[in-house]
Amino acid sequence: MTLYAKVIGKVQGVYFRAFTQKIARELDLRGTVRNLSDGSVEVVAVGEEEKINKLIKELKKGSPGSKVIDIEIKKDKHDLDFEDFKIVY
């Protein structure tokens, strides 16, 4: 399963991408996380649905110092091909 999430709120400059990468790697997910020009963060994660749902729960909590207002979520049954979970700069 592939998750596409756009995290909205105070999520840039508060180690949100590193937080997301750490959680995703702990859950053995693959994908990317990156800042968007509108101040949000985009997360693309691939893995088992149960682990994707755990990641979503953590994204809603956010990193220390962040304030998540909303998350736009889309899921797709098709897996994209990623080898690891990386921060995109």
Secondary structure, DSSP 4 states (H G I P E B T S, - for coil): -EEEEEEEEE-SSSSHHHHHHHHHHHTT-EEEEEE-TTS-EEEEEES-HHHHHHHHHHHHH-STT-EEEEEEEEEESSPP--SSEEEE-
